[in-house]
Amino acid sequence: MSRVGQGWDIHRLVEGGPLRLAGVDVPFDRSLLGHSDADVVLHALADALLGAVAAGDIGTHFPDTDPSLRGADSAVLLRQVVALLQARGHSIENVDVTVLAERPKLGPHFDRMRRRLADLLGVAVERVSLKAKSTEGLGAVGRGDAIAALAVALVS
């Protein structure tokens, strides 16, 4: 049986870089603020995978009230989510992620990001879709105050 999950995350941008997205450091003068490394791509993806198997959300498994998770590498957290899916007998068929950002331009980093995501998920890079969209100046993302990500995952 195939199952679909969706995830979403947003974090505020603050002074000082680099920016970490999809487990990759992107040269930029700002970074994302959060309890962990605030990688919105990995957080949205973790939520999509957990949702697909009805296993709660990233905050349930890795609460921001846990001091041991301060500054945590979201790649480590995503690998734990993948291990949870595998332990329950599920496999990842494909994922699709959209990053919402005004800057920086992410296209030049997509090949590296897709390869990193494929590695973290244990799937072929052809099973990983990644794209970026602007919000045309609307809202916190449009003002350049935040970056968000949406993710969908298909598991079987």
N, CA, C and O atoms as a GROMACS GRO file, in nm:
protein
  624
    1MET      N    1   0.085  -0.118   0.000
    1MET     CA    2   0.000   0.000   0.000
    1MET      C    3   0.090   0.124   0.000
    1MET      O    4   0.187   0.132   0.075
    2SER      N    5   0.055   0.219  -0.084
    2SER     CA    6   0.127   0.347  -0.088
    2SER      C    7   0.060   0.445   0.007
    2SER      O    8  -0.061   0.445   0.025
    3ARG      N    9   0.144   0.530   0.068
    3ARG     CA   10   0.094   0.629   0.161
    3ARG      C   11   0.163   0.762   0.132
    3ARG      O   12   0.281   0.765   0.098
    4VAL      N   13   0.087   0.871   0.145
    4VAL     CA   14   0.139   1.005   0.116
    4VAL      C   15   0.140   1.087   0.245
    4VAL      O   16   0.048   1.079   0.326
    5GLY      N   17   0.245   1.166   0.261
    5GLY     CA   18   0.252   1.260   0.373
    5GLY      C   19   0.297   1.395   0.323
    5GLY      O   20   0.366   1.404   0.221
    6GLN      N   21   0.258   1.499   0.393
    6GLN     CA   22   0.301   1.634   0.356
    6GLN      C   23   0.360   1.703   0.478
    6GLN      O   24   0.323   1.675   0.592
    7GLY      N   25   0.453   1.794   0.451
    7GLY     CA   26   0.516   1.867   0.560
    7GLY      C   27   0.541   2.011   0.520
    7GLY      O   28   0.549   2.044   0.402
    8TRP      N   29   0.554   2.096   0.620
    8TRP     CA   30   0.577   2.239   0.599
    8TRP      C   31   0.658   2.291   0.715
    8TRP      O   32   0.641   2.247   0.829
    9ASP      N   33   0.748   2.385   0.686
    9ASP     CA   34   0.824   2.449   0.792
    9ASP      C   35   0.864   2.590   0.748
    9ASP      O   36   0.875   2.618   0.629
   10ILE      N   37   0.885   2.676   0.844
   10ILE     CA   38   0.930   2.812   0.818
   10ILE      C   39   1.020   2.855   0.934
   10ILE      O   40   0.992   2.824   1.050
   11HIS      N   41   1.127   2.926   0.901
   11HIS     CA   42   1.215   2.982   1.004
   11HIS      C   43   1.256   3.123   0.963
   11HIS      O   44   1.266   3.156   0.845
   12ARG      N   45   1.279   3.203   1.064
   12ARG     CA   46   1.321   3.342   1.048
   12ARG      C   47   1.467   3.348   1.003
   12ARG      O   48   1.550   3.269   1.047
   13LEU      N   49   1.496   3.442   0.915
   13LEU     CA   50   1.634   3.470   0.874
   13LEU      C   51   1.695   3.571   0.970
   13LEU      O   52   1.630   3.667   1.010
   14VAL      N   53   1.822   3.549   1.007
   14VAL     CA   54   1.895   3.639   1.094
   14VAL      C   55   2.032   3.668   1.032
   14VAL      O   56   2.078   3.596   0.944
   15GLU      N   57   2.095   3.774   1.080
   15GLU     CA   58   2.228   3.812   1.028
   15GLU      C   59   2.330   3.701   1.054
   15GLU      O   60   2.324   3.631   1.155
   16GLY      N   61   2.421   3.687   0.960
   16GLY     CA   62   2.528   3.589   0.972
   16GLY      C   63   2.495   3.462   0.897
   16GLY      O   64   2.386   3.407   0.910
   17GLY      N   65   2.588   3.415   0.818
   17GLY     CA   66   2.568   3.295   0.739
   17GLY      C   67   2.663   3.187   0.784
   17GLY      O   68   2.731   3.205   0.885
   18PRO      N   69   2.670   3.078   0.714
   18PRO     CA   70   2.598   3.049   0.590
   18PRO      C   71   2.457   3.000   0.618
   18PRO      O   72   2.417   2.977   0.733
   19LEU      N   73   2.383   2.984   0.512
   19LEU     CA   74   2.246   2.935   0.516
   19LEU      C   75   2.249   2.785   0.491
   19LEU      O   76   2.307   2.740   0.392
   20ARG      N   77   2.187   2.708   0.579
   20ARG     CA   78   2.183   2.563   0.559
   20ARG      C   79   2.045   2.522   0.509
   20ARG      O   80   1.944   2.545   0.576
   21LEU      N   81   2.042   2.462   0.390
   21LEU     CA   82   1.918   2.411   0.330
   21LEU      C   83   1.947   2.274   0.268
   21LEU      O   84   2.046   2.257   0.198
   22ALA      N   85   1.860   2.179   0.294
   22ALA     CA   86   1.873   2.043   0.240
   22ALA      C   87   2.005   1.980   0.282
   22ALA      O   88   2.061   1.898   0.209
   23GLY      N   89   2.055   2.017   0.399
   23GLY     CA   90   2.178   1.961   0.449
   23GLY      C   91   2.303   2.017   0.385
   23GLY      O   92   2.412   1.961   0.402
   24VAL      N   93   2.289   2.127   0.312
   24VAL     CA   94   2.400   2.189   0.238
   24VAL      C   95   2.415   2.333   0.285
   24VAL      O   96   2.316   2.404   0.299
   25ASP      N   97   2.538   2.376   0.308
   25ASP     CA   98   2.563   2.516   0.341
   25ASP      C   99   2.569   2.598   0.213
   25ASP      O  100   2.650   2.572   0.125
   26VAL      N  101   2.481   2.699   0.205
   26VAL     CA  102   2.472   2.787   0.089
   26VAL      C  103   2.533   2.921   0.128
   26VAL      O  104   2.492   2.980   0.228
   27PRO      N  105   2.630   2.970   0.052
   27PRO     CA  106   2.688   3.101   0.085
   27PRO      C  107   2.579   3.209   0.084
   27PRO      O  108   2.509   3.228  -0.015
   28PHE      N  109   2.567   3.280   0.196
   28PHE     CA  110   2.466   3.385   0.209
   28PHE      C  111   2.502   3.464   0.333
   28PHE      O  112   2.569   3.412   0.422
   29ASP      N  113   2.458   3.588   0.340
   29ASP     CA  114   2.491   3.672   0.456
   29ASP      C  115   2.395   3.653   0.572
   29ASP      O  116   2.408   3.721   0.674
   30ARG      N  117   2.300   3.563   0.558
   30ARG     CA  118   2.202   3.536   0.662
   30ARG      C  119   2.188   3.386   0.682
   30ARG      O  120   2.224   3.307   0.595
   31SER      N  121   2.135   3.348   0.798
   31SER     CA  122   2.110   3.207   0.827
   31SER      C  123   1.971   3.196   0.890
   31SER      O  124   1.907   3.296   0.920
   32LEU      N  125   1.927   3.074   0.908
   32LEU     CA  126   1.796   3.050   0.967
   32LEU      C  127   1.809   3.030   1.118
   32LEU      O  128   1.903   2.966   1.166
   33LEU      N  129   1.714   3.085   1.192
   33LEU     CA  130   1.714   3.080   1.337
   33LEU      C  131   1.619   2.970   1.384
   33LEU      O  132   1.504   2.964   1.341
   34GLY      N  133   1.668   2.885   1.472
   34GLY     CA  134   1.584   2.780   1.529
   34GLY      C  135   1.654   2.710   1.643
   34GLY      O  136   1.770   2.738   1.672
   35HIS      N  137   1.583   2.620   1.708
   35HIS     CA  138   1.640   2.543   1.818
   35HIS      C  139   1.752   2.452   1.767
   35HIS      O  140   1.856   2.438   1.831
   36SER      N  141   1.728   2.390   1.649
   36SER     CA  142   1.831   2.309   1.585
   36SER      C  143   1.902   2.398   1.483
   36SER      O  144   1.911   2.519   1.503
   37ASP      N  145   1.952   2.338   1.375
   37ASP     CA  146   2.015   2.420   1.270
   37ASP      C  147   1.912   2.489   1.181
   37ASP      O  148   1.949   2.564   1.091
   38ALA      N  149   1.783   2.463   1.205
   38ALA     CA  150   1.671   2.532   1.138
   38ALA      C  151   1.664   2.505   0.988
   38ALA      O  152   1.616   2.590   0.912
   39ASP      N  153   1.710   2.389   0.944
   39ASP     CA  154   1.705   2.354   0.802
   39ASP      C  155   1.560   2.324   0.764
   39ASP      O  156   1.511   2.213   0.786
   40VAL      N  157   1.492   2.423   0.706
   40VAL     CA  158   1.349   2.409   0.676
   40VAL      C  159   1.321   2.296   0.577
   40VAL      O  160   1.215   2.234   0.585
   41VAL      N  161   1.413   2.269   0.486
   41VAL     CA  162   1.392   2.160   0.390
   41VAL      C  163   1.388   2.026   0.462
   41VAL      O  164   1.296   1.947   0.441
   42LEU      N  165   1.486   2.001   0.547
   42LEU     CA  166   1.491   1.874   0.618
   42LEU      C  167   1.377   1.861   0.718
   42LEU      O  168   1.326   1.752   0.739
   43HIS      N  169   1.336   1.972   0.779
   43HIS     CA  170   1.224   1.968   0.874
   43HIS      C  171   1.093   1.936   0.802
   43HIS      O  172   1.016   1.852   0.848
   44ALA      N  173   1.068   2.002   0.690
   44ALA     CA  174   0.945   1.975   0.614
   44ALA      C  175   0.945   1.832   0.563
   44ALA      O  176   0.842   1.765   0.564
   45LEU      N  177   1.060   1.785   0.519
   45LEU     CA  178   1.070   1.648   0.468
   45LEU      C  179   1.048   1.546   0.579
   45LEU      O  180   0.979   1.446   0.559
   46ALA      N  181   1.105   1.570   0.696
   46ALA     CA  182   1.082   1.480   0.810
   46ALA      C  183   0.934   1.474   0.844
   46ALA      O  184   0.881   1.366   0.869
   47ASP      N  185   0.866   1.589   0.845
   47ASP     CA  186   0.723   1.590   0.873
   47ASP      C  187   0.644   1.514   0.767
   47ASP      O  188   0.549   1.444   0.799
   48ALA      N  189   0.682   1.528   0.640
   48ALA     CA  190   0.613   1.457   0.533
   48ALA      C  191   0.628   1.306   0.550
   48ALA      O  192   0.531   1.232   0.535
   49LEU      N  193   0.748   1.261   0.582
   49LEU     CA  194   0.772   1.118   0.600
   49LEU      C  195   0.698   1.065   0.722
   49LEU      O  196   0.635   0.959   0.716
   50LEU      N  197   0.704   1.138   0.832
   50LEU     CA  198   0.632   1.096   0.953
   50LEU      C  199   0.481   1.095   0.929
   50LEU      O  200   0.411   1.006   0.975
   51GLY      N  201   0.432   1.195   0.856
   51GLY     CA  202   0.290   1.200   0.826
   51GLY      C  203   0.244   1.083   0.740
   51GLY      O  204   0.134   1.031   0.758
   52ALA      N  205   0.329   1.041   0.648
   52ALA     CA  206   0.293   0.930   0.559
   52ALA      C  207   0.270   0.800   0.636
   52ALA      O  208   0.193   0.715   0.591
   53VAL      N  209   0.336   0.785   0.750
   53VAL     CA  210   0.320   0.661   0.827
   53VAL      C  211   0.245   0.686   0.959
   53VAL      O  212   0.248   0.602   1.049
   54ALA      N  213   0.177   0.802   0.968
   54ALA     CA  214   0.096   0.838   1.084
   54ALA      C  215   0.177   0.828   1.214
   54ALA      O  216   0.132   0.771   1.313
   55ALA      N  217   0.299   0.885   1.211
   55ALA     CA  218   0.389   0.878   1.327
   55ALA      C  219   0.412   1.014   1.390
   55ALA      O  220   0.519   1.039   1.446
   56GLY      N  221   0.315   1.102   1.382
   56GLY     CA  222   0.329   1.232   1.446
   56GLY      C  223   0.407   1.330   1.360
   56GLY      O  224   0.402   1.323   1.237
   57ASP      N  225   0.478   1.421   1.427
   57ASP     CA  226   0.554   1.522   1.354
   57ASP      C  227   0.692   1.537   1.416
   57ASP      O  228   0.723   1.474   1.516
   58ILE      N  229   0.772   1.622   1.355
   58ILE     CA  230   0.910   1.640   1.400
   58ILE      C  231   0.917   1.691   1.544
   58ILE      O  232   1.007   1.654   1.618
   59GLY      N  233   0.822   1.775   1.583
   59GLY     CA  234   0.820   1.826   1.720
   59GLY      C  235   0.789   1.720   1.823
   59GLY      O  236   0.832   1.732   1.937
   60THR      N  237   0.715   1.617   1.784
   60THR     CA  238   0.685   1.506   1.874
   60THR      C  239   0.811   1.425   1.902
   60THR      O  240   0.837   1.386   2.016
   61HIS      N  241   0.888   1.401   1.797
   61HIS     CA  242   1.007   1.317   1.809
   61HIS      C  243   1.130   1.395   1.857
   61HIS      O  244   1.216   1.340   1.925
   62PHE      N  245   1.137   1.523   1.821
   62PHE     CA  246   1.253   1.607   1.854
   62PHE      C  247   1.205   1.742   1.907
   62PHE      O  248   1.218   1.842   1.837
   63PRO      N  249   1.151   1.747   2.029
   63PRO     CA  250   1.091   1.871   2.079
   63PRO      C  251   1.193   1.983   2.101
   63PRO      O  252   1.307   1.958   2.141
   64ASP      N  253   1.150   2.106   2.075
   64ASP     CA  254   1.239   2.219   2.095
   64ASP      C  255   1.260   2.251   2.242
   64ASP      O  256   1.336   2.342   2.277
   65THR      N  257   1.194   2.177   2.329
   65THR     CA  258   1.214   2.191   2.473
   65THR      C  259   1.328   2.102   2.523
   65THR      O  260   1.366   2.110   2.640
   66ASP      N  261   1.382   2.018   2.435
   66ASP     CA  262   1.491   1.928   2.472
   66ASP      C  263   1.625   1.999   2.453
   66ASP      O  264   1.666   2.023   2.340
   67PRO      N  265   1.693   2.034   2.563
   67PRO     CA  266   1.818   2.109   2.551
   67PRO      C  267   1.926   2.032   2.475
   67PRO      O  268   2.017   2.094   2.419
   68SER      N  269   1.919   1.900   2.471
   68SER     CA  270   2.021   1.823   2.399
   68SER      C  271   2.010   1.841   2.248
   68SER      O  272   2.103   1.806   2.174
   69LEU      N  273   1.898   1.894   2.202
   69LEU     CA  274   1.879   1.915   2.059
   69LEU      C  275   1.916   2.056   2.013
   69LEU      O  276   1.905   2.088   1.895
   70ARG      N  277   1.959   2.142   2.106
   70ARG     CA  278   1.999   2.279   2.070
   70ARG      C  279   2.114   2.272   1.970
   70ARG      O  280   2.218   2.211   1.998
   71GLY      N  281   2.093   2.334   1.854
   71GLY     CA  282   2.195   2.336   1.750
   71GLY      C  283   2.210   2.204   1.676
   71GLY      O  284   2.305   2.186   1.600
   72ALA      N  285   2.116   2.112   1.696
   72ALA     CA  286   2.126   1.979   1.635
   72ALA      C  287   2.133   1.987   1.483
   72ALA      O  288   2.072   2.074   1.420
   73ASP      N  289   2.209   1.896   1.426
   73ASP     CA  290   2.219   1.882   1.281
   73ASP      C  291   2.092   1.812   1.233
   73ASP      O  292   2.069   1.696   1.268
   74SER      N  293   2.011   1.880   1.154
   74SER     CA  294   1.884   1.824   1.108
   74SER      C  295   1.904   1.701   1.021
   74SER      O  296   1.812   1.620   1.007
   75ALA      N  297   2.022   1.685   0.961
   75ALA     CA  298   2.050   1.564   0.883
   75ALA      C  299   2.049   1.442   0.973
   75ALA      O  300   2.001   1.336   0.933
   76VAL      N  301   2.100   1.455   1.094
   76VAL     CA  302   2.099   1.345   1.190
   76VAL      C  303   1.955   1.311   1.227
   76VAL      O  304   1.919   1.193   1.238
   77LEU      N  305   1.873   1.412   1.247
   77LEU     CA  306   1.732   1.391   1.282
   77LEU      C  307   1.658   1.323   1.167
   77LEU      O  308   1.579   1.232   1.190
   78LEU      N  309   1.684   1.368   1.044
   78LEU     CA  310   1.616   1.306   0.929
   78LEU      C  311   1.657   1.160   0.915
   78LEU      O  312   1.573   1.075   0.884
   79ARG      N  313   1.783   1.129   0.937
   79ARG     CA  314   1.827   0.988   0.930
   79ARG      C  315   1.753   0.904   1.034
   79ARG      O  316   1.722   0.788   1.008
   80GLN      N  317   1.724   0.961   1.151
   80GLN     CA  318   1.648   0.888   1.253
   80GLN      C  319   1.504   0.864   1.206
   80GLN      O  320   1.446   0.759   1.233
   81VAL      N  321   1.447   0.962   1.136
   81VAL     CA  322   1.312   0.944   1.083
   81VAL      C  323   1.312   0.834   0.977
   81VAL      O  324   1.222   0.750   0.975
   82VAL      N  325   1.410   0.834   0.889
   82VAL     CA  326   1.421   0.730   0.787
   82VAL      C  327   1.435   0.593   0.854
   82VAL      O  328   1.372   0.496   0.809
   83ALA      N  329   1.515   0.582   0.959
   83ALA     CA  330   1.532   0.456   1.031
   83ALA      C  331   1.399   0.411   1.093
   83ALA      O  332   1.368   0.292   1.093
   84LEU      N  333   1.320   0.506   1.145
   84LEU     CA  334   1.189   0.473   1.201
   84LEU      C  335   1.099   0.413   1.093
   84LEU      O  336   1.032   0.312   1.116
   85LEU      N  337   1.098   0.475   0.973
   85LEU     CA  338   1.017   0.422   0.864
   85LEU      C  339   1.062   0.280   0.827
   85LEU      O  340   0.979   0.190   0.810
   86GLN      N  341   1.192   0.262   0.815
   86GLN     CA  342   1.244   0.131   0.777
   86GLN      C  343   1.210   0.026   0.882
   86GLN      O  344   1.176  -0.087   0.848
   87ALA      N  345   1.219   0.064   1.011
   87ALA     CA  346   1.186  -0.030   1.118
   87ALA      C  347   1.039  -0.073   1.113
   87ALA      O  348   1.004  -0.182   1.158
   88ARG      N  349   0.956   0.014   1.058
   88ARG     CA  350   0.813  -0.018   1.045
   88ARG      C  351   0.782  -0.085   0.911
   88ARG      O  352   0.665  -0.109   0.880
   89GLY      N  353   0.884  -0.115   0.832
   89GLY     CA  354   0.865  -0.187   0.707
   89GLY      C  355   0.830  -0.101   0.588
   89GLY      O  356   0.782  -0.152   0.487
   90HIS      N  357   0.852   0.031   0.596
   90HIS     CA  358   0.820   0.122   0.486
   90HIS      C  359   0.945   0.156   0.406
   90HIS      O  360   1.057   0.152   0.458
   91SER      N  361   0.924   0.189   0.280
   91SER     CA  362   1.034   0.238   0.196
   91SER      C  363   0.988   0.366   0.128
   91SER      O  364   0.869   0.385   0.100
   92ILE      N  365   1.082   0.454   0.101
   92ILE     CA  366   1.053   0.582   0.038
   92ILE      C  367   1.051   0.565  -0.112
   92ILE      O  368   1.149   0.519  -0.171
   93GLU      N  369   0.940   0.601  -0.174
   93GLU     CA  370   0.927   0.593  -0.320
   93GLU      C  371   0.980   0.719  -0.386
   93GLU      O  372   1.062   0.712  -0.477
   94ASN      N  373   0.933   0.835  -0.341
   94ASN     CA  374   0.984   0.962  -0.392
   94ASN      C  375   0.943   1.075  -0.299
   94ASN      O  376   0.851   1.062  -0.218
   95VAL      N  377   1.015   1.186  -0.312
   95VAL     CA  378   0.983   1.307  -0.237
   95VAL      C  379   0.986   1.426  -0.332
   95VAL      O  380   1.057   1.425  -0.433
   96ASP      N  381   0.909   1.527  -0.299
   96ASP     CA  382   0.902   1.651  -0.376
   96ASP      C  383   0.901   1.766  -0.277
   96ASP      O  384   0.814   1.775  -0.190
   97VAL      N  385   1.000   1.856  -0.291
   97VAL     CA  386   1.015   1.967  -0.197
   97VAL      C  387   1.015   2.099  -0.273
   97VAL      O  388   1.081   2.111  -0.376
   98THR      N  389   0.942   2.196  -0.222
   98THR     CA  390   0.943   2.332  -0.275
   98THR      C  391   0.994   2.426  -0.166
   98THR      O  392   0.942   2.428  -0.054
   99VAL      N  393   1.097   2.502  -0.199
   99VAL     CA  394   1.152   2.603  -0.107
   99VAL      C  395   1.094   2.738  -0.145
   99VAL      O  396   1.095   2.775  -0.263
  100LEU      N  397   1.044   2.810  -0.048
  100LEU     CA  398   0.989   2.944  -0.069
  100LEU      C  399   1.090   3.045  -0.016
  100LEU      O  400   1.111   3.054   0.105
  101ALA      N  401   1.151   3.120  -0.107
  101ALA     CA  402   1.256   3.216  -0.068
  101ALA      C  403   1.267   3.326  -0.172
  101ALA      O  404   1.251   3.301  -0.292
  102GLU      N  405   1.294   3.446  -0.126
  102GLU     CA  406   1.320   3.556  -0.218
  102GLU      C  407   1.467   3.557  -0.259
  102GLU      O  408   1.499   3.579  -0.376
  103ARG      N  409   1.555   3.535  -0.163
  103ARG     CA  410   1.698   3.526  -0.188
  103ARG      C  411   1.754   3.425  -0.090
  103ARG      O  412   1.693   3.402   0.015
  104PRO      N  413   1.866   3.367  -0.118
  104PRO     CA  414   1.947   3.377  -0.240
  104PRO      C  415   1.887   3.292  -0.351
  104PRO      O  416   1.793   3.216  -0.328
  105LYS      N  417   1.943   3.304  -0.469
  105LYS     CA  418   1.903   3.217  -0.580
  105LYS      C  419   1.954   3.076  -0.548
  105LYS      O  420   2.074   3.057  -0.524
  106LEU      N  421   1.865   2.979  -0.547
  106LEU     CA  422   1.902   2.845  -0.504
  106LEU      C  423   1.933   2.750  -0.619
  106LEU      O  424   1.996   2.646  -0.598
  107GLY      N  425   1.889   2.783  -0.740
  107GLY     CA  426   1.909   2.695  -0.854
  107GLY      C  427   2.051   2.642  -0.869
  107GLY      O  428   2.069   2.523  -0.894
  108PRO      N  429   2.153   2.727  -0.854
  108PRO     CA  430   2.290   2.678  -0.870
  108PRO      C  431   2.331   2.572  -0.766
  108PRO      O  432   2.432   2.504  -0.784
  109HIS      N  433   2.254   2.557  -0.660
  109HIS     CA  434   2.288   2.462  -0.553
  109HIS      C  435   2.203   2.336  -0.556
  109HIS      O  436   2.224   2.244  -0.477
  110PHE      N  437   2.106   2.329  -0.647
  110PHE     CA  438   2.010   2.219  -0.648
  110PHE      C  439   2.073   2.082  -0.672
  110PHE      O  440   2.033   1.986  -0.607
  111ASP      N  441   2.168   2.070  -0.761
  111ASP     CA  442   2.228   1.938  -0.785
  111ASP      C  443   2.290   1.884  -0.657
  111ASP      O  444   2.269   1.769  -0.621
  112ARG      N  445   2.367   1.970  -0.588
  112ARG     CA  446   2.429   1.928  -0.463
  112ARG      C  447   2.324   1.896  -0.357
  112ARG      O  448   2.339   1.800  -0.282
  113MET      N  449   2.218   1.977  -0.350
  113MET     CA  450   2.111   1.955  -0.253
  113MET      C  451   2.037   1.824  -0.281
  113MET      O  452   2.010   1.747  -0.189
  114ARG      N  453   2.006   1.799  -0.407
  114ARG     CA  454   1.935   1.675  -0.441
  114ARG      C  455   2.020   1.553  -0.408
  114ARG      O  456   1.968   1.453  -0.357
  115ARG      N  457   2.148   1.560  -0.436
  115ARG     CA  458   2.237   1.447  -0.404
  115ARG      C  459   2.243   1.425  -0.252
  115ARG      O  460   2.242   1.312  -0.205
  116ARG      N  461   2.249   1.534  -0.176
  116ARG     CA  462   2.252   1.523  -0.030
  116ARG      C  463   2.122   1.463   0.023
  116ARG      O  464   2.125   1.375   0.109
  117LEU      N  465   2.009   1.509  -0.029
  117LEU     CA  466   1.881   1.453   0.013
  117LEU      C  467   1.872   1.305  -0.021
  117LEU      O  468   1.828   1.225   0.063
  118ALA      N  469   1.912   1.267  -0.141
  118ALA     CA  470   1.909   1.126  -0.180
  118ALA      C  471   1.993   1.042  -0.086
  118ALA      O  472   1.953   0.933  -0.046
  119ASP      N  473   2.110   1.094  -0.050
  119ASP     CA  474   2.198   1.022   0.042
  119ASP      C  475   2.133   1.006   0.180
  119ASP      O  476   2.134   0.897   0.237
  120LEU      N  477   2.075   1.113   0.231
  120LEU     CA  478   2.011   1.108   0.363
  120LEU      C  479   1.892   1.013   0.365
  120LEU      O  480   1.866   0.947   0.465
  121LEU      N  481   1.819   1.008   0.253
  121LEU     CA  482   1.699   0.925   0.245
  121LEU      C  483   1.729   0.781   0.204
  121LEU      O  484   1.646   0.692   0.221
  122GLY      N  485   1.848   0.759   0.149
  122GLY     CA  486   1.884   0.625   0.102
  122GLY      C  487   1.812   0.586  -0.026
  122GLY      O  488   1.776   0.470  -0.045
  123VAL      N  489   1.790   0.685  -0.114
  123VAL     CA  490   1.721   0.660  -0.241
  123VAL      C  491   1.805   0.715  -0.356
  123VAL      O  492   1.899   0.791  -0.335
  124ALA      N  493   1.769   0.675  -0.477
  124ALA     CA  494   1.834   0.729  -0.596
  124ALA      C  495   1.796   0.876  -0.613
  124ALA      O  496   1.684   0.916  -0.579
  125VAL      N  497   1.888   0.955  -0.664
  125VAL     CA  498   1.864   1.098  -0.681
  125VAL      C  499   1.743   1.124  -0.771
  125VAL      O  500   1.678   1.228  -0.759
  126GLU      N  501   1.711   1.031  -0.861
  126GLU     CA  502   1.594   1.047  -0.949
  126GLU      C  503   1.463   1.045  -0.871
  126GLU      O  504   1.359   1.080  -0.926
  127ARG      N  505   1.466   1.005  -0.747
  127ARG     CA  506   1.346   1.002  -0.664
  127ARG      C  507   1.328   1.128  -0.581
  127ARG      O  508   1.236   1.138  -0.500
  128VAL      N  509   1.418   1.225  -0.601
  128VAL     CA  510   1.416   1.349  -0.523
  128VAL      C  511   1.391   1.467  -0.616
  128VAL      O  512   1.471   1.494  -0.706
  129SER      N  513   1.280   1.537  -0.594
  129SER     CA  514   1.248   1.658  -0.668
  129SER      C  515   1.265   1.778  -0.575
  129SER      O  516   1.224   1.775  -0.459
  130LEU      N  517   1.327   1.882  -0.628
  130LEU     CA  518   1.351   2.002  -0.549
  130LEU      C  519   1.333   2.123  -0.639
  130LEU      O  520   1.385   2.128  -0.750
  131LYS      N  521   1.259   2.221  -0.590
  131LYS     CA  522   1.238   2.343  -0.668
  131LYS      C  523   1.224   2.461  -0.573
  131LYS      O  524   1.201   2.443  -0.453
  132ALA      N  525   1.236   2.581  -0.627
  132ALA     CA  526   1.224   2.702  -0.546
  132ALA      C  527   1.122   2.796  -0.610
  132ALA      O  528   1.108   2.802  -0.732
  133LYS      N  529   1.054   2.867  -0.526
  133LYS     CA  530   0.956   2.966  -0.570
  133LYS      C  531   0.972   3.092  -0.486
  133LYS      O  532   1.014   3.086  -0.370
  134SER      N  533   0.939   3.204  -0.545
  134SER     CA  534   0.934   3.332  -0.476
  134SER      C  535   0.790   3.354  -0.432
  134SER      O  536   0.698   3.293  -0.487
  135THR      N  537   0.770   3.439  -0.334
  135THR     CA  538   0.632   3.475  -0.296
  135THR      C  539   0.596   3.613  -0.348
  135THR      O  540   0.501   3.676  -0.301
  136GLU      N  541   0.675   3.660  -0.446
  136GLU     CA  542   0.646   3.787  -0.513
  136GLU      C  543   0.632   3.903  -0.415
  136GLU      O  544   0.548   3.991  -0.433
  137GLY      N  545   0.716   3.903  -0.312
  137GLY     CA  546   0.717   4.014  -0.217
  137GLY      C  547   0.611   4.007  -0.110
  137GLY      O  548   0.598   4.101  -0.031
  138LEU      N  549   0.534   3.900  -0.104
  138LEU     CA  550   0.425   3.889  -0.008
  138LEU      C  551   0.470   3.819   0.121
  138LEU      O  552   0.545   3.721   0.115
  139GLY      N  553   0.424   3.867   0.235
  139GLY     CA  554   0.446   3.802   0.363
  139GLY      C  555   0.590   3.805   0.411
  139GLY      O  556   0.675   3.874   0.354
  140ALA      N  557   0.617   3.728   0.517
  140ALA     CA  558   0.750   3.725   0.578
  140ALA      C  559   0.855   3.676   0.480
  140ALA      O  560   0.967   3.727   0.477
  141VAL      N  561   0.820   3.576   0.399
  141VAL     CA  562   0.915   3.526   0.299
  141VAL      C  563   0.942   3.633   0.195
  141VAL      O  564   1.056   3.655   0.157
  142GLY      N  565   0.838   3.698   0.149
  142GLY     CA  566   0.852   3.802   0.047
  142GLY      C  567   0.932   3.921   0.092
  142GLY      O  568   1.001   3.985   0.012
  143ARG      N  569   0.925   3.953   0.221
  143ARG     CA  570   1.004   4.064   0.276
  143ARG      C  571   1.148   4.024   0.300
  143ARG      O  572   1.232   4.108   0.332
  144GLY      N  573   1.179   3.896   0.285
  144GLY     CA  574   1.314   3.848   0.311
  144GLY      C  575   1.340   3.821   0.458
  144GLY      O  576   1.456   3.814   0.500
  145ASP      N  577   1.233   3.808   0.536
  145ASP     CA  578   1.247   3.782   0.680
  145ASP      C  579   1.252   3.634   0.714
  145ASP      O  580   1.289   3.598   0.825
  146ALA      N  581   1.215   3.548   0.619
  146ALA     CA  582   1.204   3.405   0.649
  146ALA      C  583   1.221   3.324   0.521
  146ALA      O  584   1.213   3.377   0.410
  147ILE      N  585   1.245   3.195   0.539
  147ILE     CA  586   1.244   3.098   0.430
  147ILE      C  587   1.154   2.983   0.476
  147ILE      O  588   1.158   2.944   0.593
  148ALA      N  589   1.075   2.931   0.386
  148ALA     CA  590   0.983   2.821   0.418
  148ALA      C  591   1.005   2.706   0.319
  148ALA      O  592   1.067   2.724   0.215
  149ALA      N  593   0.954   2.590   0.354
  149ALA     CA  594   0.960   2.475   0.264
  149ALA      C  595   0.834   2.391   0.279
  149ALA      O  596   0.779   2.378   0.388
  150LEU      N  597   0.791   2.336   0.168
  150LEU     CA  598   0.679   2.243   0.161
  150LEU      C  599   0.734   2.112   0.108
  150LEU      O  600   0.818   2.112   0.018
  151ALA      N  601   0.687   1.998   0.161
  151ALA     CA  602   0.736   1.869   0.115
  151ALA      C  603   0.621   1.769   0.106
  151ALA      O  604   0.526   1.773   0.185
  152VAL      N  605   0.632   1.681   0.008
  152VAL     CA  606   0.541   1.569  -0.007
  152VAL      C  607   0.626   1.444  -0.022
  152VAL      O  608   0.728   1.445  -0.090
  153ALA      N  609   0.584   1.337   0.044
  153ALA     CA  610   0.656   1.210   0.036
  153ALA      C  611   0.559   1.098   0.005
  153ALA      O  612   0.447   1.094   0.058
  154LEU      N  613   0.602   1.006  -0.080
  154LEU     CA  614   0.527   0.884  -0.110
  154LEU      C  615   0.608   0.768  -0.055
  154LEU      O  616   0.724   0.749  -0.092
  155VAL      N  617   0.546   0.689   0.033
  155VAL     CA  618   0.614   0.573   0.088
  155VAL      C  619   0.528   0.450   0.063
  155VAL      O  620   0.407   0.459   0.045
  156SER      N  621   0.593   0.336   0.063
  156SER     CA  622   0.516   0.210   0.048
  156SER      C  623   0.562   0.113   0.154
  156SER      O  624   0.511   0.001   0.161
   0.00000   0.00000   0.00000
